[in-house]
């Protein structure tokens, strides 16, 4: 591939990036305020009160429209490099989210988060192993679907598939299933949360446990409550999410051991090697921010620094989610099918529903933050 | 326009029918293997895993593709020899943003082929997710023969 040099790379990023930033600016400056004031069915702000649309959901929807309608199913070359920065934006935003916590507050909710996440992660994996075998699915695909449904969707699927020698075309099928399910839950969860009058704590815990894909956990929490501050849905949801993300290497190790146990040419992979290869390094940045917040390096609650940082975060997530929407190709998701679809839907729905039941029954509305 | 372009995929369904058609027409057959380059974009939703996990996955896909190329090349040339058909093998890469079927269409146009023979469903890389044979039929510059079942060439 041609080496463009640093200035060439920046120049290649600019058009797509400007497009995403411009989109979010229009949504936040014109569209959302218009929706808040528009009178529909005799009610001011009906669009926001009833549909729960906010700039986060709008960003994803507009991103999807770009990809599937405006761009005809394929991000054009002029925008591709810019849209690819989506990952960077969301990762940077999640690192900054670490500033919403202190070590003490993490210790308070961390216990229940770890307990719930581990129960649901391994519960889902065991269900997929059982149901996948029942459906006659190949062991490699059971491994991929177990990781994808148990931990965090696409990330876990791609972390696991080389270790269990899954066919790439099957992995694509699994990814389409996971994304389809995630998109559905992303749009219906805020409605369910509002209908059941869930608190931010309950909603964050539910979504962080029950939604398969981590990007969609973030988007769903922000759709429920777009405020980024301690005690909001995104603050709780992200704790659950980070615990889940940290478990990726351990889940990959567990599934790899399970897979190779029945294979003749057993491959020996140590937990250390898997940790080195699969550990999501940005989590260290997240905890670094929590440390800075704990020692007061970011200022007290309400300080200008924190206010600015949260404002920046809301823009970073918004821009990232325009890009994430643009990675959703409806045609690709429509082709999900076969056994991965059946197993993925069964495991996803079960996890989503049981998590809701457990949260409503055992998690109080008030958090310990 | 002459020659039969046989699109090779993991099912191998197109090989027999492509060679049978080439023999019947008295033309050469070219087995085409297309390297899928869209995985990096396809897994764009994955923003959590470390770059190591992403790179390992992309390397794994690349290895899988190379193994598939070697296997299909050997099979195509062996079956062509057995069927007495003049045959060549060619491997090409998609551009980064190109779908696999776009690369087949480009190759068919540049090579001036008379027919394309392709398995239905096409099971190469991401093609089943991206319109597969339907996209090929829409854009092909020549008739497309869809191979649904394995047909013996000899």
Interface residues (C-beta under 8 A of the other chain):
Chain A: X74 X75 X76 X77 X80 X84 X86 X87 X90 X91 X152 X153 X154 X155 X156 X158 X159 X161 X162 X167 X168 X169 X172 X173 X175 X176 X179 X213 X214 X215 X245 X248 X276 X277 X278 X279 X280 X281 X282 X320 X324 X327 X328 X329 X331 X332 X335
Chain B: X10 X39 X41 X42 X43 X44 X45 X46 X47 X48 X49 X50 X52 X53 X54 X56 X57 X59 X60 X61 X64 X65 X96 X97 X99 X123 X124 X125 X126 X128 X129 X130 X131
